[in-house]
Amino acid sequence: MNKIQENPLKTRQDLINGAIEMIRPLVECLTPGRARMIVGEGSAHYSEDVAGMEGYSRVLWAIVPMLIGRCPEVEPYWALWREGLIHGTDPKDPEYWGTIRDCDQRMVEMAVIGTGLCFVPDRFYGEFTPSEQENLVQWLNQINLYDMPQNNWRFFRILVNLGFRRVGRPVDEARMKEDLDLMESHYVGDGWYFDAPTKRDYYTIWGFHYYSLVYVAAMRELDPERCERFIRRAQEIAPRFACWFDRDGRAIPYGRSLTYRFCQGAFFAAMAFADVTCEGIDYGVEKGFLLRNLRYWMQMPIFDRGGALTVGYGYPNLCVAEGYNAPGSPYWGMKAFFALALPEDHPFWQAEERDYVPPRVFLDEHVRMLLTRDPQNRQVIAYTAGNHAWEHMHEQEKYEKFAYSSHFGFSVIKEPTTLAKGAYDSMLALRRTGQDLWHSRYGCSSFSLEESVIHFTWCPMEGVEIRTDLIPCGSWHIRRHEVTTEYELECAEGAFAVRRDWAGKRPCDRISTETLAGPDFACAHGAYGTSAVLALEGYEKGEVIAPEPNTNMIYPRTVLPMLHARIRPGKTVLLCGVYGSVEDVKDFVPAYVEGRPFEGKEIQQIAEAMKNA
């Protein structure tokens, strides 16, 4: 185990030590002028030059709060990043960050520098010579001169102008009003903001709310009415967002930008920084969410051998990345360290870390999710009506699966030519008989949600329309598909993908996953949980396949229980039950095959009622 994995992450000092251990190996990745950080190979849609600047800047999301909180351990690293700030903003320097343009990636990276100016002006401004101060302000002010996307990016310009106000430099008040008004237009109620009308994901939390709370901490006295709105909205979203986490700090992997990993808990750090709590979520609960999530991530194989974060999710994996994921991009997750801005005697650090158990079932219509959890809160499953904007890589898989699990994760498609390459977990995949490509849900023509069922209609290909009902019931959920097709189809129904065998450093660390399939079921079970799918109507056989490696977000090797069916032209009903548990349910399949009572009794009763209906 490395030092990060050995860190208990219980106290403020633990968190300081963890941040330092993450920063330490990055020193040798800095360029000679310290203005860029090159942590690995790989590329994004912007240049390598800009990617290096991105890597440099994102580490500041940990350095800035440690400067605010007066953590002496950060001083040697601030000296290096301060040098980079001087070189990067000097037009005559070889490492100058350059002139930006409309919608430039460097606008994103300006936000943390504006935050530093705002909260530690003595370090980000007072330590510089007059000419260095002028270079810094002129480079940052470019963000006021160019167009930006009409989404959460506008907060980056807001933070830069907040920094200018704090150090007495001119503020573009017109831009500030424009941007703040635009952010208001993205608010839809119950704490939810959205980047686009169809896009509902983590950006509400680690974009809109995180920066809103930073704004509150800076402007509570100068802009009290707006700050009160921001506070109220954070208090409204907090119990809703809490439903995305299980008891071990794992959040459901869902949507884009998952390579930011422990940014999932950053919202709770920002709440504490802005001194915001709400009913049921006090400082102890905020502390619990933040630290449990960090502890989970620090035990995962997300670092390379040199100690740098990698692109991926549960492990290094470029297959799951978006086009804007450069090697340094994962360091946006350092926003989770903002709790270090709070001193040791702050109520957040004095509070006992406390659990928070959300409702067993929670319907959030704003995000088109029906969230459930098992009685022990070991797993959260989100059943979705789907939403995405056809904008980035793998949106079909990141937004359109039937179910997303904090334990099993989800898989992405490598290519749709075979079921193994498609890795269609939590999906119904279809293709015309005799043709090559498989199709799954990619948008809904209509949908509705209730606390007990989700309905949606979708068209995977021309000439095929499917009405699907998802009904959660404990560790099970029912899927009913009414398929209307003009031609013969092959169908494959995927359950959850289960981690396959794993060999650790010693031969005795090997853990195997057992699989079994029959005419009307398929099951995989082992130390990493149990997944099964039972045919109730319309299917021909069960099978357990081995998807391509590196398709699942959390586990590099998985097995996937599936059911198969052939559908003739006309209308056909497919009805099945899908099971997912964190436990190894060894007697699950034998009980079913032999007709003995088992946990699926309730699902069979529900299925019979649906057949009769």
Secondary structure by P-SEA (a helix, b strand, c coil): cccccccccccaaaaaaaaaaaaccccccccccccbbbcccccccccaaaaaaaaaaaaaaaaaaaaaaccccaaaaaaaaaaaaaaaacccccccccccccccaaaaaaaaaaaaaacccccccccccaaaaaaaaaaaacccccccccccaaaaaaaaaaaaaaaccccaaaaaaaaaaaaaaacccccccccccccccccccccaaaaaaaaaaccccccaaaaaaaaaaaaaaaaaaaaaccccccccccccccccccccaaaaaaaaaaccccccccaaaaaaaaaaaaaaaaacccccccccccccccccccccccccccccccccccccccccccccccccccccbbbbbcccccccccccccccccccccbbbbbcccccccccccccccccccccccccccccccccccccccccccbbbbbccccccccccccccccccccccccccccccccbbbbbbbbbcccbbbbbbbccccccbbbbbbcccccccccccccccbbbbbbbbccccccccccccccbbbbcccccccccccccccccccccccccccccccccccbbbbbbbbbbbcccccaaaaaaaacccccaaaaaaaaaaaaac
